[in-house]
Amino acid sequence: MTRLFIAEKPSLGRAIVAALPKPHKNHEGYVVAGNGDTVTWCIGHLLEQAEPEAYDEKYKIWRLDDLPILPQQWILKPRKSAAKQLGVVKKLLKQFDEIVHAGDPDREGQLLVDEVFSHAKLSEAKKKRIQRLLINDLNASAVKKALSALRSNMDFVPLSVSALARSRADWLYGMNMSRAYTLLGKQAGYQGVLSVGRVQTPVLGLVVRRDREIEAFIPKPFYQLDAVIPYQGTDILARWQPSEACQPWQDEEGRVLARNLVENVARRIEGQPATVTKSERKTTKQSPPLPYSLSALQIDAAKRFNMSAADVLACCQALYEKHKVITYPRSDCRYLPKGHFKEAQSVSTAIAKTTDALSTAVNNANLSLKSKAWNDSKVEAHHAIIPTSKSSSALSGRERDVYELIARQYLMQFYPPAEYAEAKLDFEIAGGLFIAKGKKLMSPGWRALLSRDKSAQNEDIESLVPPLDKGTVLTCARGNIKDCMTEPPRYFTEATLLQAMTGIARFVKEPSLKKILRDTDGLGTEATRAGILDLLFKRSLLSREGKQIRSTASGKGLIDALPEKAAYPDMTAQWERQLHDMAEKKGAYQPFMTALESELNVLMQTVRHGSVPDSLRSLPAQPNRFKKGKGRSPAKKRRYKTKA
């Protein structure tokens, strides 16, 4: 019996078709294989949450008295840009009894296709027969292997329920909170949208708190002490390591704040024996960095080319869809399936044809080397972003910049580790511990591919840290005191804010929740982070000042007006814990949603009956950005778009 495969995206659909018998007959929106099997696809989500007015016309006008809006029967509507393909999929679903779900093997991928089944009103009997195809590698051999290991789609119902809960919860929280605080802002004279979301608002909170930390920063002097130890015509500089007895005069980072203490130590060590108590010399190796995930690529492109996350994603989409020179770009993975290793030659040839800048790097690559990047157990829904075996000479300047970053990171996998010589000497002088360290790059390995490699600029390690045996006694000539000043934290940049979003666990207040966010993708996903930052800029809650990202007066005012928990990532961690339990059959949908609805009822009651927060009263009035003469405020005219 012939089957209908529904892939998450066209690229996955093409990979499935390639593994099916020929000849293949192309139609608009689907392909029929030689054995009659048919492959169609979604284009990401074909459906989206309906706007509040779909539930009741009265919600077209924003009013505090109508909040919270809590749909009893949820409505999904076709995305305008995907309506045609949705029609194709629904028509095919009626024609086939044997259906195979081929969404990405993750929470969102499961829901994305399952919601189409529900929208098409498939019978329960038909739904129970649906099979699940799990593909995380588009190589033909891997796809064929997956085709021989189909499972029942019913096994993945908990995963779909978890994704559904996340989607609806984000809608409920974001839409109700955004309407509430926009209306409060309007009462205070602010003519703009104050959008609130489970992800975007903690990101805004990060920036606001960093900005205020910098504003409130008072520099303090601290002091370092080096023992100057002459040896064979040069001076060894050994840094003093304060003992526990010095803690009352140190800050939380161990810096000594009392100059008289350092002066006293300097006097005590002058002319005293300096005995080597430990001598270490070793060679260390540094493996090449893994290929890129989208976030890692966005961070490096921001550092190197000052590109925004949205610009990098746009370039990646063009390189993937238009030029077909890179693999799927919205990946959160930095590993590669072992099956891809055999393509190294064709991929390297394509890199050399696409960019002259990397031709030498291609020529010097050892394609028999296999780095730790090749690891099937680390690949889930997607693998790392790498070049394909297709070349192109039609890349724009920005596209070429991004392509070269991706290609260089891939080529690094075929270079040996960088090798360093490291040396360390521990001295005891007048009862105190002083340490001299040195590190020198001996063999660049993969670092040869870095155009500006600071690690190669090393002084002679032999003179800095000579090879002395334990027990050697020299003489300390004097102590050099270095006067330093503490520096404030730096303003966020596009790169450091993306790093903070991916490593958000360190910003969580509650220790028990830190591990949860360490085990997830952090705040947002690879596909949404650029859009979240973009939204905060468009809403004038964040602004750019050169490379720096700063919070605006509106952003600060909103954070001050919100409940504290809304401005920290702890809530995301709590949600993730419950959503993970749902996917593992350890938790249920209804208690999670009921608790959220109860919380929203309390929040909205507080907003309705409380006074307008002072922080909103101090917001700068924004000019109305909407066309004049329509007779509506921004809050009434703008429809809330579901954003995290």
C-alpha positions as CSV (number, residue, x, y, z in Angstrom):
1,M,0.0,0.0,0.0
2,T,1.4,3.4,-0.9
3,R,2.2,5.9,1.8
4,L,2.1,9.7,2.2
5,F,5.1,11.2,3.9
6,I,4.7,14.7,5.4
7,A,8.1,16.3,6.0
8,E,8.7,19.4,8.1
9,K,10.4,21.4,5.4
10,P,11.1,21.0,1.6
11,S,14.8,20.1,2.2
12,L,13.8,17.1,4.3
13,G,11.1,16.2,1.8
14,R,13.8,16.1,-1.0
15,A,16.0,13.9,1.2
16,I,13.2,11.4,1.7
17,V,12.3,11.4,-2.0
18,A,15.9,10.7,-2.9
19,A,15.8,7.5,-0.8
20,L,12.6,6.2,-2.6
21,P,12.4,4.3,-5.9
22,K,12.7,6.2,-9.2
23,P,11.4,7.7,-11.4
24,H,10.2,10.7,-9.4
25,K,7.4,12.8,-10.7
26,N,7.4,16.4,-9.4
27,H,4.1,18.2,-8.7
28,E,3.3,21.5,-7.1
29,G,3.9,21.0,-3.4
30,Y,4.6,17.2,-3.6
31,V,6.6,14.5,-5.3
32,V,5.5,11.0,-6.3
33,A,8.1,8.2,-6.3
34,G,8.3,5.3,-8.6
35,N,6.5,2.9,-6.2
36,G,3.6,5.4,-5.7
37,D,4.8,6.7,-2.3
38,T,4.1,10.4,-2.2
39,V,6.2,13.0,-0.3
40,T,4.8,16.4,0.7
41,W,6.0,19.0,3.2
42,C,5.2,21.8,5.5
43,I,7.0,25.1,5.3
44,G,7.7,25.4,9.0
45,H,4.4,26.0,10.9
46,L,1.5,25.9,8.4
47,L,-0.8,27.0,11.2
48,E,-0.6,29.7,13.8
49,Q,-2.5,30.8,16.9
50,A,-5.5,33.0,16.1
51,E,-5.7,36.6,17.3
52,P,-7.9,37.3,20.3
53,E,-10.7,38.8,18.1
54,A,-11.1,35.4,16.5
55,Y,-12.6,34.3,19.9
56,D,-14.7,37.5,20.3
57,E,-15.0,40.7,18.3
58,K,-14.9,42.8,21.4
59,Y,-11.2,41.9,21.8
60,K,-10.4,44.1,18.8
61,I,-10.3,47.0,21.2
62,W,-7.9,46.6,24.1
63,R,-9.5,47.0,27.5
64,L,-8.2,46.1,31.0
65,D,-11.7,44.8,32.0
66,D,-11.5,42.1,29.3
67,L,-8.3,40.6,30.8
68,P,-7.3,37.9,31.1
69,I,-8.4,36.4,27.8
70,L,-8.5,32.6,28.3
71,P,-9.7,30.7,25.3
72,Q,-11.8,27.6,26.1
73,Q,-11.6,26.1,22.6
74,W,-8.3,27.0,20.9
75,I,-8.3,28.2,17.3
76,L,-5.5,27.7,14.8
77,K,-5.6,29.5,11.5
78,P,-3.6,29.0,8.3
79,R,-0.5,31.2,8.0
80,K,-1.1,33.5,5.0
81,S,2.3,32.7,3.4
82,A,1.6,28.9,3.8
83,A,-2.1,28.7,3.0
84,K,-1.5,27.2,-0.5
85,Q,0.8,24.4,0.8
86,L,-1.6,23.7,3.6
87,G,-4.3,23.1,0.9
88,V,-2.0,20.7,-0.9
89,V,-1.3,18.7,2.3
90,K,-4.9,18.5,3.4
91,K,-6.0,17.3,-0.1
92,L,-3.3,14.6,0.0
93,L,-4.3,13.5,3.5
94,K,-7.8,12.6,2.2
95,Q,-6.3,10.4,-0.5
96,F,-4.1,8.2,1.6
97,D,-4.8,5.7,4.4
98,E,-1.1,5.1,5.2
99,I,0.5,8.3,6.5
100,V,4.0,8.9,7.8
101,H,4.9,11.9,10.1
102,A,8.3,13.1,9.1
103,G,8.7,16.2,11.3
104,D,12.0,17.0,12.9
105,P,12.7,14.7,15.9
106,D,12.1,17.3,18.6
107,R,9.2,18.9,20.5
108,E,8.3,21.5,17.9
109,G,8.8,19.2,15.0
110,Q,6.3,16.7,16.5
111,L,3.7,19.4,17.1
112,L,4.1,21.1,13.7
113,V,2.9,18.1,11.8
114,D,0.5,16.7,14.4
115,E,-1.5,20.0,14.4
116,V,-2.0,19.7,10.6
117,F,-3.6,16.2,11.2
118,S,-5.9,17.8,13.7
119,H,-6.7,20.7,11.5
120,A,-7.5,18.3,8.6
121,K,-9.9,16.5,11.0
122,L,-8.4,13.0,10.5
123,S,-10.5,10.3,12.1
124,E,-9.1,8.7,15.3
125,A,-8.7,5.4,13.5
126,K,-6.6,7.0,10.8
127,K,-4.5,8.9,13.4
128,K,-3.8,5.7,15.3
129,R,-2.3,4.2,12.1
130,I,0.1,7.1,11.5
131,Q,3.8,6.1,11.6
132,R,6.7,8.2,12.7
133,L,9.9,8.7,10.7
134,L,12.9,10.1,12.7
135,I,15.6,11.7,10.5
136,N,18.5,13.8,11.8
137,D,20.9,13.2,8.9
138,L,19.9,14.0,5.3
139,N,22.5,11.6,3.8
140,A,20.8,9.0,1.6
141,S,22.2,6.1,3.6
142,A,21.0,7.5,6.9
143,V,17.5,8.3,5.4
144,K,17.2,4.7,4.1
145,K,18.2,3.4,7.5
146,A,15.5,5.6,9.1
147,L,12.9,4.4,6.6
148,S,13.4,0.9,7.8
149,A,12.9,1.8,11.4
150,L,9.4,3.5,11.5
151,R,7.6,3.7,14.8
152,S,4.0,4.4,15.7
153,N,3.3,8.1,15.9
154,M,1.2,7.4,19.1
155,D,4.5,6.9,20.9
156,F,5.2,10.6,20.6
157,V,1.9,12.0,21.8
158,P,3.5,13.2,25.1
159,L,6.1,15.2,23.1
160,S,3.4,16.8,21.1
161,V,1.4,17.7,24.2
162,S,4.5,19.3,25.7
163,A,5.0,21.5,22.6
164,L,1.3,22.4,22.6
165,A,1.4,23.4,26.3
166,R,4.5,25.6,25.5
167,S,2.8,27.3,22.5
168,R,-0.5,28.0,24.3
169,A,1.2,29.2,27.5
170,D,3.4,31.6,25.6
171,W,0.3,33.0,23.9
172,L,-1.6,33.4,27.1
173,Y,1.3,35.0,29.0
174,G,2.6,37.2,26.3
175,M,-0.8,38.5,24.9
176,N,-2.4,39.2,28.3
177,M,0.7,40.8,29.9
178,S,1.4,42.9,26.7
179,R,-2.1,44.2,26.6
180,A,-2.2,44.9,30.3
181,Y,1.1,46.9,30.5
182,T,0.5,48.7,27.2
183,L,-2.8,49.9,28.6
184,L,-1.2,51.0,31.8
185,G,1.5,52.8,29.8
186,K,-1.3,54.5,27.8
187,Q,-2.9,55.7,31.1
188,A,0.5,57.2,32.0
189,G,0.7,59.0,28.7
190,Y,3.0,56.6,26.8
191,Q,2.0,56.1,23.2
192,G,3.7,52.8,22.3
193,V,3.4,49.1,22.8
194,L,5.0,47.7,26.0
195,S,5.4,44.0,24.9
196,V,6.0,41.4,27.5
197,G,7.0,37.8,26.9
198,R,8.4,34.8,28.8
199,V,11.7,35.1,26.9
200,Q,11.9,38.7,25.6
201,T,11.3,40.3,29.0
202,P,14.1,38.4,30.9
203,V,16.4,39.4,28.1
204,L,15.4,43.0,28.6
205,G,15.9,42.5,32.3
206,L,19.4,41.3,31.8
207,V,20.3,44.5,29.9
208,V,18.5,46.8,32.3
209,R,20.4,45.3,35.3
210,R,23.7,45.4,33.5
211,D,23.2,49.1,32.6
212,R,22.3,50.0,36.2
213,E,25.3,48.1,37.5
214,I,27.5,50.2,35.3
215,E,25.8,53.4,36.3
216,A,26.1,52.7,40.0
217,F,29.7,51.4,39.7
218,I,32.3,53.2,41.9
219,P,35.9,52.3,40.9
220,K,38.1,51.0,43.8
221,P,41.9,50.7,43.9
222,F,43.5,47.3,44.3
223,Y,47.1,46.2,44.3
224,Q,49.3,43.4,42.8
225,L,52.8,42.5,43.9
226,D,55.4,40.8,41.8
227,A,58.6,39.4,43.3
228,V,61.6,40.3,41.0
229,I,64.0,37.4,41.0
230,P,67.2,37.8,39.0
231,Y,68.5,34.7,37.1
232,Q,71.2,34.6,34.4
233,G,70.8,38.2,33.3
234,T,67.0,38.3,33.2
235,D,64.4,38.8,35.8
236,I,61.8,36.2,36.8
237,L,58.5,37.9,37.8
238,A,56.5,35.8,40.3
239,R,53.1,37.1,41.4
240,W,52.2,37.1,45.1
241,Q,49.3,34.7,46.1
242,P,47.8,36.2,49.3
243,S,47.1,33.6,52.1
244,E,43.8,33.1,53.9
245,A,45.0,35.5,56.6
246,C,44.7,38.3,54.0
247,Q,41.0,37.7,53.3
248,P,39.8,40.7,55.5
249,W,41.7,43.0,53.1
250,Q,40.4,41.3,49.9
251,D,37.3,41.7,47.8
252,E,35.1,38.8,46.6
253,E,37.4,38.3,43.6
254,G,40.5,38.0,45.8
255,R,41.9,41.4,44.9
256,V,43.9,43.1,47.7
257,L,42.4,46.5,48.5
258,A,44.9,47.6,51.2
259,R,48.2,49.1,49.9
260,N,49.8,49.1,53.3
261,L,49.5,45.3,53.4
262,V,51.2,45.0,50.0
263,E,53.9,47.4,51.0
264,N,54.6,45.4,54.1
265,V,55.0,42.2,52.1
266,A,57.2,44.0,49.6
267,R,59.5,45.1,52.4
268,R,59.6,41.6,53.9
269,I,60.7,39.8,50.7
270,E,63.4,42.3,49.6
271,G,66.8,40.5,49.6
272,Q,65.3,37.2,50.9
273,P,65.9,33.7,49.6
274,A,63.4,32.6,46.9
275,T,63.1,28.8,47.1
276,V,61.5,26.8,44.2
277,T,58.9,24.6,45.9
278,K,57.3,23.3,42.7
279,S,58.5,23.2,39.1
280,E,56.2,22.1,36.2
281,R,56.9,22.0,32.4
282,K,54.4,20.3,30.1
283,T,53.1,20.3,26.5
284,T,49.4,20.8,26.1
285,K,47.2,20.4,23.1
286,Q,44.1,22.4,22.1
287,S,41.6,20.7,19.8
288,P,39.9,22.7,17.1
289,P,36.6,24.4,18.0
290,L,33.5,22.5,16.9
291,P,31.6,23.5,13.8
292,Y,28.9,26.2,14.3
293,S,25.4,26.1,15.7
294,L,23.5,29.2,14.7
295,S,24.1,31.0,18.0
296,A,27.8,30.3,17.9
297,L,27.9,31.6,14.3
298,Q,25.9,34.7,15.2
299,I,28.3,35.4,18.2
300,D,31.4,35.1,16.0
301,A,29.9,37.2,13.2
302,A,29.0,39.9,15.6
303,K,32.5,40.0,17.0
304,R,34.2,39.8,13.6
305,F,31.9,41.8,11.3
306,N,29.6,43.7,13.8
307,M,26.6,41.9,12.2
308,S,23.3,41.6,14.0
309,A,21.8,38.2,14.8
310,A,19.0,39.0,12.3
311,D,21.5,39.9,9.6
312,V,23.5,36.6,10.1
313,L,20.3,34.6,10.0
314,A,19.2,36.3,6.8
315,C,22.6,35.6,5.2
316,C,22.3,32.0,6.3
317,Q,18.9,31.6,4.8
318,A,20.2,32.9,1.5
319,L,23.2,30.6,1.6
320,Y,20.9,27.6,2.4
321,E,17.9,28.3,0.2
322,K,19.1,30.4,-2.7
323,H,22.8,29.3,-3.2
324,K,22.5,25.9,-1.5
325,V,26.1,26.1,-0.3
326,I,25.4,25.4,3.5
327,T,23.4,22.9,5.4
328,Y,20.2,23.7,7.4
329,P,21.1,26.9,9.3
330,R,18.7,27.1,12.3
331,S,20.6,24.4,14.1
332,D,21.4,24.2,17.8
333,C,23.9,21.4,17.4
334,R,27.7,21.6,16.9
335,Y,28.3,18.0,16.0
336,L,28.2,16.0,12.8
337,P,27.1,12.5,12.0
338,K,29.9,10.1,11.1
339,G,28.2,9.5,7.7
340,H,29.2,13.0,6.6
341,F,32.9,12.3,7.0
342,K,33.2,10.7,3.6
343,E,32.0,13.9,2.0
344,A,35.0,15.8,3.2
345,Q,36.7,15.8,-0.2
346,S,33.7,17.1,-2.2
347,V,32.9,19.7,0.5
348,S,36.5,21.0,0.6
349,T,36.6,21.2,-3.2
350,A,33.4,23.3,-3.1
351,I,34.9,25.6,-0.5
352,A,38.0,26.2,-2.7
353,K,35.8,27.0,-5.7
354,T,33.5,29.3,-3.7
355,T,36.1,31.4,-1.9
356,D,39.8,32.0,-2.9
357,A,40.5,33.2,0.6
358,L,40.4,29.6,1.9
359,S,42.2,27.9,-1.0
360,T,45.4,27.5,1.0
361,A,43.5,26.3,4.0
362,V,41.9,23.6,1.7
363,N,45.3,22.6,0.2
364,N,46.9,22.2,3.7
365,A,43.9,20.2,5.2
366,N,44.5,16.6,6.1
367,L,41.2,15.0,5.2
368,S,42.1,11.8,6.9
369,L,42.0,13.5,10.4
370,K,38.7,13.0,12.3
371,S,38.1,15.6,15.1
372,K,35.7,15.0,18.0
373,A,33.0,16.8,15.9
374,W,32.0,13.5,14.3
375,N,29.7,12.0,16.9
376,D,26.4,10.4,16.1
377,S,25.3,10.3,19.7
378,K,25.5,14.1,19.9
379,V,23.3,14.7,16.8
380,E,19.6,15.0,17.4
381,A,17.1,17.0,15.2
382,H,19.9,18.7,13.2
383,H,23.7,18.6,12.8
384,A,26.1,21.5,12.8
385,I,26.1,24.1,10.1
386,I,28.7,23.2,7.5
387,P,29.3,23.9,3.7
388,T,27.7,21.6,1.2
389,S,29.4,20.0,-1.8
390,K,27.9,22.7,-4.0
391,S,29.9,25.8,-4.9
392,S,28.8,29.3,-6.0
393,S,30.4,32.4,-7.4
394,A,27.4,34.6,-6.8
395,L,27.6,35.4,-3.1
396,S,27.2,39.0,-1.9
397,G,29.9,40.5,0.4
398,R,28.0,39.8,3.6
399,E,27.0,36.3,2.4
400,R,30.7,35.6,1.6
401,D,31.8,36.8,5.0
402,V,29.3,34.4,6.7
403,Y,30.2,31.5,4.3
404,E,33.9,31.9,5.0
405,L,33.3,31.7,8.8
406,I,31.3,28.5,8.4
407,A,33.8,27.0,5.9
408,R,36.9,27.9,8.0
409,Q,35.3,26.3,11.1
410,Y,34.6,23.2,9.1
411,L,38.2,23.0,7.7
412,M,39.6,23.3,11.2
413,Q,38.3,19.8,11.8
414,F,41.0,18.5,9.4
415,Y,43.9,20.2,11.1
416,P,45.9,18.9,14.1
417,P,45.5,20.3,17.6
418,A,47.5,23.5,18.5
419,E,50.4,22.6,20.8
420,Y,51.7,24.8,23.7
421,A,54.6,24.7,26.0
422,E,53.6,25.6,29.5
423,A,55.8,26.3,32.5
424,K,55.1,27.2,36.1
425,L,57.4,27.9,39.1
426,D,56.2,28.2,42.7
427,F,58.5,30.2,45.0
428,E,58.5,30.5,48.8
429,I,59.8,33.9,49.9
430,A,59.6,34.9,53.5
431,G,56.8,32.4,54.1
432,G,54.7,33.7,51.2
433,L,53.8,31.9,47.9
434,F,54.8,33.6,44.6
435,I,54.1,32.0,41.2
436,A,55.7,32.6,37.8
437,K,53.8,31.3,34.7
438,G,54.5,31.1,31.0
439,K,52.8,29.7,27.9
440,K,54.1,29.6,24.3
441,L,52.5,28.4,21.1
442,M,54.8,25.8,19.7
443,S,52.8,24.3,16.8
444,P,49.8,26.3,15.5
445,G,47.8,23.4,14.1
446,W,44.3,24.6,13.4
447,R,45.1,28.1,14.7
448,A,47.0,28.6,11.4
449,L,43.5,29.3,9.9
450,L,43.0,32.3,12.2
451,S,44.0,35.5,10.5
452,R,44.5,37.4,13.8
453,D,45.8,34.9,16.3
454,K,46.9,36.6,19.5
455,S,48.0,33.4,21.1
456,A,51.0,33.3,18.7
457,Q,52.4,36.5,20.1
458,N,54.4,35.0,23.0
459,E,57.6,36.0,24.7
460,D,60.4,33.5,25.2
461,I,59.1,31.1,27.8
462,E,62.7,30.1,28.7
463,S,63.5,33.5,30.0
464,L,60.1,34.2,31.7
465,V,60.0,30.8,33.4
466,P,63.5,29.1,33.2
467,P,63.8,25.3,33.8
468,L,64.7,25.3,37.5
469,D,64.7,22.2,39.7
470,K,62.6,21.9,42.9
471,G,64.8,23.1,45.8
472,T,66.7,25.7,43.8
473,V,67.4,28.8,45.9
474,L,67.6,32.2,44.3
475,T,67.4,35.7,45.8
476,C,64.4,38.1,45.6
477,A,65.9,41.5,44.7
478,R,62.7,43.5,45.4
479,G,58.9,43.6,45.2
480,N,57.2,45.6,42.4
481,I,53.8,47.0,43.4
482,K,51.3,47.5,40.6
483,D,48.5,50.1,41.3
484,C,45.2,49.0,39.6
485,M,41.6,50.1,39.5
486,T,38.5,47.9,39.4
487,E,36.6,48.3,36.2
488,P,32.8,48.2,35.7
489,P,31.2,45.4,33.8
490,R,30.9,46.0,30.1
491,Y,27.8,47.0,28.3
492,F,26.2,44.2,26.4
493,T,27.0,43.9,22.7
494,E,25.1,41.7,20.1
495,A,27.8,39.0,20.7
496,T,27.8,39.1,24.5
497,L,24.0,39.3,24.8
498,L,23.6,36.2,22.6
499,Q,26.2,34.5,24.8
500,A,24.2,35.4,27.8
501,M,21.0,34.0,26.3
502,T,22.7,30.7,25.5
503,G,24.4,30.5,28.9
504,I,21.5,32.0,30.8
505,A,21.8,29.6,33.8
506,R,24.4,31.9,35.4
507,F,21.8,34.7,35.6
508,V,19.1,32.6,37.4
509,K,18.4,33.6,40.9
510,E,17.3,30.3,42.3
511,P,20.2,27.7,42.5
512,S,17.9,24.7,42.0
513,L,16.8,26.0,38.6
514,K,20.3,26.6,37.2
515,K,20.8,23.0,36.1
516,I,17.5,23.0,34.2
517,L,18.6,25.9,32.0
518,R,22.1,24.5,31.6
519,D,20.5,21.3,30.2
520,T,18.3,23.3,27.7
521,D,19.1,25.8,25.0
522,G,18.9,28.7,27.4
523,L,16.6,31.7,26.7
524,G,14.9,31.3,23.3
525,T,15.9,28.9,20.6
526,E,18.3,29.1,17.6
527,A,15.4,30.1,15.4
528,T,13.9,32.8,17.7
529,R,16.8,34.7,19.3
530,A,17.4,37.1,16.4
531,G,13.6,37.8,16.3
532,I,13.4,38.4,20.0
533,L,16.2,41.0,19.9
534,D,14.7,42.6,16.8
535,L,11.4,43.0,18.6
536,L,13.0,44.7,21.6
537,F,14.7,47.1,19.3
538,K,11.5,47.8,17.3
539,R,9.5,48.4,20.5
540,S,12.2,50.9,21.6
541,L,12.9,48.9,24.7
542,L,16.5,48.4,23.6
543,S,18.7,50.7,21.5
544,R,22.1,50.4,19.9
545,E,24.9,52.8,20.6
546,G,27.7,51.8,18.3
547,K,28.4,48.1,19.2
548,Q,26.8,48.5,22.6
549,I,23.2,47.4,23.4
550,R,21.6,49.7,26.0
551,S,18.2,49.7,27.6
552,T,16.0,52.7,26.9
553,A,14.0,54.7,29.4
554,S,11.0,52.8,28.2
555,G,12.8,49.5,28.8
556,K,13.8,50.4,32.3
557,G,10.4,51.7,33.2
558,L,8.7,48.5,32.0
559,I,11.1,46.3,34.0
560,D,10.4,48.4,37.1
561,A,6.7,48.2,36.6
562,L,6.5,44.4,36.1
563,P,6.5,41.8,38.9
564,E,10.1,40.8,39.7
565,K,9.7,37.2,38.4
566,A,8.7,38.5,34.9
567,A,12.2,40.1,34.6
568,Y,14.3,37.0,35.5
569,P,14.8,33.8,33.6
570,D,13.7,31.6,36.5
571,M,10.1,31.3,35.1
572,T,11.5,29.8,31.9
573,A,13.4,27.2,33.9
574,Q,10.2,26.3,35.9
575,W,8.2,26.0,32.7
576,E,11.0,23.8,31.1
577,R,11.0,21.5,34.1
578,Q,7.2,20.9,33.7
579,L,7.3,20.7,29.9
580,H,10.1,18.1,30.1
581,D,8.1,16.1,32.6
582,M,5.1,16.2,30.2
583,A,7.3,14.9,27.4
584,E,8.5,12.1,29.7
585,K,5.0,11.2,30.9
586,K,5.8,12.4,34.4
587,G,3.6,15.5,34.2
588,A,0.2,16.5,32.7
589,Y,-1.0,19.3,30.5
590,Q,-4.0,20.4,32.5
591,P,-2.4,21.2,35.8
592,F,0.3,23.2,34.1
593,M,-2.3,25.3,32.1
594,T,-4.6,25.7,35.1
595,A,-1.8,27.0,37.3
596,L,-0.9,29.6,34.6
597,E,-4.5,30.7,34.1
598,S,-4.8,31.2,37.9
599,E,-1.7,33.2,38.0
600,L,-2.8,35.4,35.1
601,N,-6.2,36.0,36.9
602,V,-4.3,37.2,40.0
603,L,-1.9,39.4,37.8
604,M,-4.7,41.0,35.8
605,Q,-6.7,41.7,39.0
606,T,-3.7,43.4,40.4
607,V,-3.3,45.5,37.3
608,R,-7.0,46.4,37.1
609,H,-7.3,47.5,40.7
610,G,-3.9,48.8,41.4
611,S,-2.5,52.3,40.6
612,V,-0.4,52.9,37.6
613,P,3.2,52.2,38.5
614,D,5.4,55.3,39.1
615,S,8.0,53.9,36.6
616,L,5.4,54.1,33.8
617,R,4.4,57.7,34.7
618,S,8.0,58.7,34.2
619,L,8.3,57.2,30.7
620,P,9.0,59.5,27.8
621,A,5.8,60.0,25.7
622,Q,6.4,58.5,22.3
623,P,4.9,60.0,19.1
624,N,2.1,58.0,17.6
625,R,3.6,55.9,14.9
626,F,0.3,55.0,13.2
627,K,-1.4,56.9,10.4
628,K,-3.3,60.0,11.5
629,G,-7.0,60.3,11.2
630,K,-7.9,56.6,12.1
631,G,-9.2,57.5,15.5
632,R,-7.5,54.7,17.4
633,S,-4.7,54.6,19.9
634,P,-1.7,52.4,19.1
635,A,-3.0,49.9,21.7
636,K,-6.4,49.6,20.0
637,K,-5.0,49.5,16.5
638,R,-2.1,47.1,16.9
639,R,-2.8,43.4,16.9
640,Y,-0.7,41.4,19.3
641,K,1.7,39.1,17.4
642,T,2.6,36.0,19.3
643,K,6.2,36.3,20.2
644,A,8.1,34.7,23.1
